[in-house]
Amino acid sequence: MAGLLNGITAALRHLGARQQVIAENLANADTPGFKARTLKAPDFAALVNGSATGQRPKAGPTEAMLALGARKRANSATILDRSIQETKPDGNNVTLEQQLLQMGEVQADYATLTSLYRKQMGLIRTALGSRSA
């Protein structure tokens, strides 16, 4: 059961990082040349089995940040979003509608994972004989 709870925790961390990347995409929707990013999806089975690294996915710096002297993070799970279907004349390919749809997916996944977490905690309480919710 600890593996499942660890997997849920890691998946929730991934969702938090994914939400941050989407927010960065939205913030740069009018930045010329900005390319939308996303995170590599973790393998939930690997998270539960403990074969994943367990490190929190982190968003990487943009090209503008790199030009100002920022350094890329090692082992960043941030990749260019290949599902983008249009690019503006200034080279920016962030589509607000698509980013908002992705934010909705994050919200739905978060609700599912927190429900699963609550059910697992309820099972633990039942196994321990606790009646409080």
Helices and strands as residue ranges (DSSP letters): H 2-27, E 37-39, H 44-49, H 63-67, E 78-80, H 96-128
